[in-house]
Amino acid sequence: MKMKKSLLILILLVFTGAVCFAQDAKEIMQKVDDRDDGTTEISRVRLTSYRYVKKDGKNVPAEKPRVKIMNFIRKDYGPKEKDHKSVSIMIEPKSERGISFLQFDYEEVGKDTDQWMYLSAMGKVKRIVAGNDNEPKTGSFFGTELNYEDMESYNLDDYTYKLLGSENYRKKACWVVEAVPVMRKAVKSNYSRQIYWVDKDRDMILKSVLFNRNGKKSKKIYYGNIQTINGILVPMKIVVNNIEDRRRTTMSFEDIILNRAVEDSYLTRRTLTDKGFRERKLKEYQKTMM
């Protein structure tokens, strides 16, 4: 009888411990999600992409890097500022100037992100959608190693979490957290799970590893050169390493301004198709970064 009672207590301790462990992991990610990133953002971003090879234990370019420069403008909405509207506008190279990407993110659970791409050479707006409701979106964001899903805002309730432990990464004490998509997200995602290294002091993700639908490592993403902009911590350099294709994209923020006024009218489809409106307002926003 005593043995059965002891066994029952042990089972309960293990179970409750696992529940607390999972709860702690979600609390960690909640802090990441709640970290202040500004109500608006106006930035200029350099995108550098290339195929790489291993040489002396390092990844080195196997071709001339392709460089593109874009302006990015975002504004948050809603009572908790968890809804977002953003537009990315290509300004270099000249042959791609005007190609634009509009995105609406929603906090509402189960509501999919809306995305549109404007191809200036064709004068057409293309809505970005999956082939059907049970498969992920395909395609590359401006020819980089970021896909359309990578651009979507992270929704905390789309995943379950597990705390794998803690370790130092780049001399920073980090929590290591695994995120697995719930069924409604899994059927539409390119990834079966993700692992994050979260800075314990700053509640920031410093590194993530993404696994494809077959459970194999697909991408590694690194967040570095963290600076304080308008009192807010910002990673000024993001490196996306596509392990499967052996390609790499570096996003370098050449300039960024937070919490400056952004007109609602600029975050609409009019900005994609109305060149005069787009260019005129873009010049105004670019001046705020000077």
C-alpha positions as CSV (number, residue, x, y, z in Angstrom):
1,M,0.0,0.0,0.0
2,K,2.8,2.4,0.9
3,M,4.6,1.5,-2.3
4,K,1.5,2.3,-4.4
5,K,1.1,5.6,-2.5
6,S,4.7,6.6,-3.1
7,L,4.4,5.7,-6.8
8,L,1.3,7.8,-7.1
9,I,3.0,10.8,-5.4
10,L,6.0,10.3,-7.8
11,I,3.7,10.3,-10.9
12,L,1.9,13.4,-9.6
13,L,5.2,15.2,-9.0
14,V,6.5,14.3,-12.5
15,F,3.3,15.4,-14.1
16,T,2.9,18.7,-12.2
17,G,6.6,19.4,-12.8
18,A,6.2,18.9,-16.6
19,V,3.1,21.3,-16.5
20,C,5.1,24.0,-14.7
21,F,8.0,23.5,-17.1
22,A,5.7,24.0,-20.1
23,Q,4.1,27.0,-18.4
24,D,7.5,28.6,-17.7
25,A,8.4,28.1,-21.4
26,K,5.3,30.0,-22.5
27,E,5.9,32.7,-20.0
28,I,9.4,33.2,-21.4
29,M,7.9,33.6,-24.9
30,Q,5.2,35.8,-23.6
31,K,7.9,38.2,-22.4
32,V,9.5,38.1,-25.8
33,D,6.2,38.9,-27.4
34,D,5.5,41.7,-25.0
35,R,8.9,43.4,-25.4
36,D,8.5,47.0,-26.7
37,D,9.5,47.3,-30.4
38,G,7.9,50.7,-31.0
39,T,4.4,51.6,-32.2
40,T,5.8,52.5,-35.6
41,E,9.0,51.8,-37.6
42,I,10.6,53.5,-40.6
43,S,13.8,51.8,-41.7
44,R,16.1,51.3,-44.6
45,V,17.4,47.7,-45.0
46,R,20.2,46.2,-47.1
47,L,19.6,42.7,-48.2
48,T,22.6,40.7,-49.2
49,S,22.1,37.1,-50.6
50,Y,24.5,34.5,-52.0
51,R,25.2,30.8,-52.3
52,Y,27.9,29.6,-50.0
53,V,30.4,26.8,-49.6
54,K,32.4,25.5,-46.7
55,K,36.0,26.6,-46.6
56,D,38.4,26.1,-43.6
57,G,35.3,25.5,-41.5
58,K,33.6,28.7,-42.5
59,N,30.8,29.6,-44.9
60,V,32.1,31.7,-47.7
61,P,30.4,33.1,-50.8
62,A,30.5,30.9,-53.9
63,E,29.2,33.7,-56.1
64,K,29.0,37.4,-56.3
65,P,26.5,38.5,-53.6
66,R,23.2,40.1,-54.8
67,V,22.5,43.3,-53.0
68,K,19.1,45.0,-52.7
69,I,18.0,48.0,-50.6
70,M,14.4,48.5,-49.4
71,N,12.5,50.8,-47.2
72,F,10.3,49.2,-44.5
73,I,7.4,51.0,-42.8
74,R,5.2,49.5,-40.0
75,K,2.4,50.6,-37.8
76,D,0.8,48.7,-34.9
77,Y,-3.0,48.7,-34.2
78,G,-5.5,47.4,-31.7
79,P,-5.8,47.9,-27.9
80,K,-2.7,45.8,-27.3
81,E,-0.9,46.9,-30.5
82,K,-0.7,43.3,-31.6
83,D,-2.2,43.9,-35.1
84,H,0.4,45.2,-37.6
85,K,0.3,46.7,-41.0
86,S,3.6,47.1,-43.0
87,V,4.9,47.8,-46.4
88,S,8.3,47.0,-47.9
89,I,9.4,49.0,-51.0
90,M,12.3,48.1,-53.1
91,I,14.5,51.2,-54.0
92,E,17.6,49.5,-55.4
93,P,18.6,48.0,-57.8
94,K,17.0,50.5,-60.2
95,S,15.5,47.7,-62.3
96,E,13.5,46.5,-59.3
97,R,12.5,49.9,-57.9
98,G,8.8,50.1,-56.9
99,I,8.4,46.3,-56.3
100,S,6.4,46.4,-53.1
101,F,5.1,44.0,-50.4
102,L,2.1,44.8,-48.2
103,Q,1.2,42.8,-45.1
104,F,-1.5,42.8,-42.5
105,D,-1.0,40.7,-39.3
106,Y,-3.7,40.0,-36.8
107,E,-3.7,39.0,-33.1
108,E,-7.0,37.1,-33.5
109,V,-6.3,33.4,-33.2
110,G,-6.8,31.5,-36.4
111,K,-6.9,34.6,-38.6
112,D,-4.3,34.3,-41.4
113,T,-1.9,37.1,-42.3
114,D,-2.9,39.0,-45.5
115,Q,-0.1,39.6,-48.0
116,W,0.2,41.2,-51.4
117,M,3.1,41.7,-53.8
118,Y,3.2,44.4,-56.4
119,L,5.3,43.7,-59.5
120,S,6.1,47.2,-60.9
121,A,7.2,45.9,-64.3
122,M,3.9,44.2,-64.9
123,G,1.8,46.7,-63.0
124,K,0.0,43.9,-61.2
125,V,-0.9,43.2,-57.5
126,K,-0.6,39.5,-56.6
127,R,-2.2,38.2,-53.4
128,I,0.1,35.7,-51.6
129,V,-1.9,32.6,-50.8
130,A,-1.3,28.9,-50.3
131,G,-2.4,26.4,-52.9
132,N,-5.1,25.2,-50.5
133,D,-6.0,25.5,-46.8
134,N,-3.9,22.5,-45.8
135,E,-0.5,23.6,-47.2
136,P,2.0,26.4,-46.6
137,K,2.7,29.4,-48.7
138,T,5.6,29.0,-51.2
139,G,7.9,31.6,-52.6
140,S,10.7,33.9,-51.6
141,F,10.5,37.4,-50.2
142,F,12.3,39.6,-52.7
143,G,14.5,36.7,-53.8
144,T,16.0,36.2,-50.3
145,E,16.2,33.2,-48.0
146,L,13.2,34.5,-46.2
147,N,9.9,33.0,-47.3
148,Y,6.5,34.6,-46.9
149,E,5.8,32.7,-43.7
150,D,9.0,34.1,-42.2
151,M,7.7,37.6,-42.7
152,E,4.5,37.0,-40.8
153,S,4.1,38.2,-37.2
154,Y,4.6,35.6,-34.5
155,N,1.3,34.5,-32.8
156,L,2.0,33.1,-29.4
157,D,-1.1,30.8,-29.3
158,D,-0.1,29.1,-32.6
159,Y,2.4,27.0,-30.7
160,T,3.0,24.8,-27.6
161,Y,6.3,25.3,-25.7
162,K,8.8,23.3,-23.9
163,L,11.8,24.6,-21.9
164,L,14.8,22.5,-23.1
165,G,17.2,24.1,-20.6
166,S,19.6,27.1,-20.5
167,E,23.0,27.8,-22.0
168,N,25.3,30.6,-22.9
169,Y,25.2,32.0,-26.4
170,R,27.6,34.8,-27.4
171,K,28.4,35.3,-23.8
172,K,24.7,35.8,-22.9
173,A,22.8,33.5,-20.6
174,C,19.9,32.2,-22.6
175,W,16.8,30.0,-22.2
176,V,16.5,27.4,-24.9
177,V,12.8,27.0,-25.8
178,E,11.2,24.6,-28.3
179,A,8.0,25.8,-30.1
180,V,5.8,23.2,-31.9
181,P,2.9,24.5,-34.0
182,V,-0.6,23.4,-33.0
183,M,-2.6,21.5,-35.6
184,R,-4.3,24.6,-37.2
185,K,-0.9,26.2,-37.7
186,A,1.0,23.0,-38.5
187,V,-1.0,22.2,-41.7
188,K,-0.2,25.7,-43.0
189,S,3.5,25.9,-41.9
190,N,6.7,25.2,-43.6
191,Y,8.2,24.2,-40.2
192,S,7.5,21.3,-37.8
193,R,9.2,23.0,-34.9
194,Q,11.5,25.8,-33.9
195,I,14.1,26.2,-31.2
196,Y,14.9,29.6,-29.7
197,W,17.8,31.0,-27.7
198,V,16.2,33.7,-25.6
199,D,18.4,36.3,-23.8
200,K,17.4,36.0,-20.1
201,D,18.1,39.6,-19.3
202,R,16.7,41.3,-22.3
203,D,13.9,38.9,-23.4
204,M,15.2,38.9,-26.9
205,I,15.7,36.0,-29.3
206,L,19.4,35.8,-30.3
207,K,19.3,32.6,-32.4
208,S,16.6,30.3,-33.8
209,V,16.8,26.9,-35.6
210,L,13.9,26.0,-37.8
211,F,13.0,22.4,-38.8
212,N,11.2,21.5,-42.1
213,R,8.0,19.4,-42.3
214,N,10.2,16.3,-42.4
215,G,11.8,17.2,-39.1
216,K,15.2,18.1,-40.6
217,K,17.1,21.4,-39.9
218,S,16.0,23.9,-42.5
219,K,17.3,27.3,-41.4
220,K,19.3,29.0,-38.7
221,I,18.6,32.7,-38.0
222,Y,21.0,34.9,-36.0
223,Y,20.2,38.3,-34.5
224,G,23.1,40.5,-33.8
225,N,24.6,44.1,-33.5
226,I,21.9,44.9,-31.0
227,Q,21.6,48.7,-30.4
228,T,19.3,51.0,-28.5
229,I,17.2,53.1,-30.8
230,N,14.8,55.6,-29.2
231,G,15.2,53.7,-25.9
232,I,14.3,50.3,-27.6
233,L,16.7,47.4,-28.2
234,V,16.9,46.5,-31.9
235,P,18.9,43.8,-33.7
236,M,20.5,45.8,-36.5
237,K,21.8,42.6,-38.3
238,I,19.8,39.5,-39.0
239,V,21.4,36.5,-40.8
240,V,19.3,33.8,-42.3
241,N,21.2,30.6,-43.2
242,N,19.3,28.2,-45.4
243,I,20.9,24.9,-44.6
244,E,19.0,22.9,-47.2
245,D,19.9,25.2,-50.2
246,R,23.3,26.4,-48.8
247,R,22.3,30.0,-49.3
248,R,22.5,32.9,-46.9
249,T,20.8,36.3,-46.6
250,T,21.9,39.1,-44.3
251,M,19.5,41.9,-43.4
252,S,21.4,45.0,-42.3
253,F,19.5,48.0,-41.0
254,E,21.3,51.0,-42.4
255,D,18.9,53.4,-40.6
256,I,15.9,53.0,-38.4
257,I,13.5,55.4,-36.6
258,L,10.8,54.2,-34.1
259,N,7.6,55.9,-32.9
260,R,7.4,58.5,-35.7
261,A,4.0,59.3,-37.2
262,V,3.0,57.0,-40.1
263,E,-0.2,57.7,-42.0
264,D,-2.8,54.9,-42.2
265,S,-3.4,55.7,-45.9
266,Y,0.2,54.7,-46.7
267,L,-0.4,51.2,-45.4
268,T,-3.0,50.3,-48.1
269,R,-3.0,48.8,-51.6
270,R,-2.9,52.4,-53.0
271,T,0.8,52.6,-52.1
272,L,1.4,49.5,-54.2
273,T,-0.2,50.8,-57.4
274,D,-0.1,54.6,-57.2
275,K,3.5,55.4,-58.0
276,G,3.2,59.2,-57.5
277,F,1.6,58.7,-54.1
278,R,4.1,56.0,-53.1
279,E,7.2,58.0,-54.1
280,R,6.1,61.3,-52.7
281,K,5.3,59.9,-49.2
282,L,8.4,57.7,-49.3
283,K,10.6,60.7,-49.7
284,E,8.9,62.3,-46.7
285,Y,9.5,59.2,-44.6
286,Q,13.1,58.9,-45.8
287,K,13.8,62.5,-44.6
288,T,12.9,61.5,-41.0
289,M,15.9,59.1,-41.1
290,M,18.4,61.8,-42.1
